[in-house]
């Protein structure tokens, strides 16, 4: 396994973009606050979410959209968590509809995620207006702009990618994440979006993600607070054309090792960027 560049677009079949949509009217006009990640084809997909008893509307929409184990993309915003707010569910659905309209796909093709202030109504009109431009900017080099778009109190974007071999084929896996405050075991106010070109079934992918999150994102803490919006999702395009991983074989172990490495590094980046943190402690 080796580190490579490209973040969430390092794997074959993925594009990403991030722009400033004006979701927070008082925000820096130069700051990205809306991100999209798109797969060229239907991808197997899996997700793990906050264990907080109160969950934000985007999580419920995403859980519904991933019931069939497939997805095409992710639409995510910062600046507003769309949690405990008026019309939160309706606006989460509208986010997926706006992403679908801009890409010619279906609303249920999209994972929806939000992060930011809790309790304030989401500026959905800003997202709807920005989605066509966002979709037009999708590129193989868009990982960093997407990583910037999901930041809230983060001081720096967080991305990583690796390559490894399965069945004689090069497989790539990468991701972006955000998180700085409200971080505690069982995730926290964090988002992590992962992509891979590995060919793997949705059930096995879900098991791999669940097992990985338990020993990575669920083991970091900054301030003892959990949150309403924590989401970790992964899309697998299958473009590496390796033999399909549909059971816990030796190939699965290789994939799981790479996934745990990527998530561990992203988890360390989150903990190391904790609000007011000057040290990173690992035990």
N, C-alpha and C positions, 0 to 999 in steps of 0.2 A: 504494500500500500504506500502511496506517495501523495504528498500535498500538491495540489494544482490550483491554478487561478480560475476565476469564473463564478464562484459562489453558487447561487441558486440557478444559474443558467449554464453551469459547467456541463451538466448532463445533456446528452443529445435529445433534441425535441422540445427544448424549453426556451421561452423568451420572457423578459420582464421589463418593467418600466416603473418610474415613479415621477410624480409631478406635484406642483402646488395647486391645490383646488380651492383653497380659501375656506376650509372647514371651520377654522377658528378665525374670526374676522380680525382679532387683534394679533394674530401670529405674524411672524416674519414672512413677508411676501416671497422671500427666496427659499423658504423651507418647504421641502416636499411633504405632503400629508396624505397622498393617495397612491397606492401601489397596486399593480396587477402582475400576476405570473400566469403564463398561458402555455399549455402543452399543445403541440401540433396535432396530436391525435388523442383519442380517449385514453386516459391513464387509470391504472388501478390506484386506489386511494385509501388512506386510513387516517384516523384522527384520535387524539387523546386530549381531554379537556380538564378544566378546573374541577377540583373536588369541593369547592365552596358550595354551600347550600343554595346561595343565590347566584344564578347564572344569567349572563347578559343574553339579549335576544339573538345576536349573531351566532352564538353557540347552538341554540336550538334550531336555527335555520340550517346551519352547517350539518348538524347531526342528521336532520331529515334528508338533506341532499346527498349524504354519504351512505345512506341505508343500502344502496345497491353496490357499494364498494368501488365506484368509478367517479371520475371528475375530469374536467378539462382545465380548470383554472382557479385562481384565488384572487379575490378583490378585498383589499384591506385599507383601512384608514387610521390615521392617528389624529389626536386633537379632541376626540370625543369617543367615549366608550360605548355609547348607545345602550347604556345599562340603567335600569330603574328610571327611565325617562319616558315622557309622553310619546306614543306611537312608535315605541322601540321595535316591536316585531314587524310592524308594517314597513318601517324604514330599512330594516335588515333585508326584508324581501325585496324592497325597491333597489337596494344596492345590487343584488344579484340580477335583477331585471335590467338595470342600467348597464352592467357589465356584459350581459347577454346581448342587449341591443347593439352595443358598440362592436361586438365581435361576430355577430351573426349566429350565436349559439343559443342555448336554452338557459333560463335562470337556474335550473337544478344542476347545471354543469359546473356551478361555481361554489367554492368554499367562501364564506363571508367572515370577516374578522374586523374588529374595531378595538381601539385602545385610546385612553385619554381620560378626560373628565367624566365622572359618573354623575347622573342625575340631570343632565341638560339635554334638551332635544337636539337630535342630530340634524345638521344642515344638509338634508338630503338633496336639495336643489343644487347645491354646489357640486356634489358628487355626480349627479345626473348630467350636469353641464360639462363636467371635466372628463367623463368616461370616453367620449369619442377621441379626444386628443390623447388621452392616456393610451388607448388601444393603438393609435397611429404611431406611438413612440416605442412600442414593444420591439425589443431587439435581443440578440444573443449576448450583448454587452450591457444589459440593463440591470444586472444584479445589484450593483452599488446604489443606483438611484432608487431602486425598490427598498433596499435596506435603510436608506436615509428616510424614506417616506413613512416607515412604521415606528420611527424613534419618537419618544416623548421626552422624558428627562434624561435619556441616554446622552452621554457626552461624545460617543463615537458609534458609527455603524458596526454591525457584527456580521461577518460572513466567513465561510470556509468551504472548501471542496477537496475531495480526494479521488484518486483512481485506484483500481485494484482489478484483479483478474478472476473471472468465474467461467469455467468451461472453455478456457482458451480465448475468451473475449474480454476486451477491456471494458470495465464497468465504471461509471462515474456517479458520485453522490455528493451533493452540496446543499448548502442552506444559508438562510439569513435568520436573524433573531433580533428581538428587542427586549429590554428589561433593565431596570435600574433601581426602582423603588417598589415597595409592596411585593417583595420576593421572599418566599418561605417554602419549606417542603410541601409537596403536593402542588408544585408550580407556584406561580405568583402572578403579578400583572406582567405577564410575558407572552410574546408570540414567537413561534418558531415555524418556519416554512421550509420544508425539505423536498428536494427533487432527486430522482435517480433515473438512469436509463436501463436499470436492471429489469429483466423480465421475471415477474414474481406475482403470484396470485394475491388477491385482496385479503383473503383470510390470513395467509401467512404474513403478509405485510403488516396487518393489524397486530398480530401477535408479536412481531419483531418490534414495532413501535411501542407497544405497551410495555414489553420487557425492558426496552431501552430507557424510556422515560422514567421508570421506577428507579433506575440507578444513575440517572444524570440530572435532568431538570428537577426531579422530585427530591434531590439531595442538596439543593443550594438554598441559602438563606441570606438575606440582607438585613431586614428589619422586623421579621416576625409576622408580617401581614400577608394574607392571601388575597386573591382578587376574584372578580366576577367574569373576567374575559379570557383567562388563560387558555391558549389553544396551541397545540402542536400537531401539524398535519404533514403528510408526505404524499407525493404523487410519483408514480413509476411509469415511465413511458414505454418501456420494453424495447427501446431502440438499440440497445447494446446487442440484442439478438443472442443472448446467452440461453442455454437450456432453461426452460421455465422452472423456477423454484416454487414448488407446490407442496413441499413437506420439509420437515426439519432435517435436512441432509447436510453433508459437508459443505455444499455450496451455500446453504442457509447460514451456517456458522461463519463463513467468510463474510457474507453480507451483514450479518448481525454485528460482527466485529467492527466493520467499517462504520455502520450506523452508530454504534456506541461511541466510537472515537469522535465522529463529527458532533454528536450531541454533547459529549463531555467537553469538547473544546468550546462549543457555543455556551454551555452552562458556565464554564469558567469565565468567559468574556462577560456574561451577565453579572456574575458575582463580583468580578473585578471592577466593574463599572458601577457598583452600587452607590447610591446617593451618599456622598460624604466619605466613601471608602478610600483608605490609603494603603490597605494591605489586602491580599488575597490569601486565605488560609485553607489548605486542603488536608483532610485527614482520612 
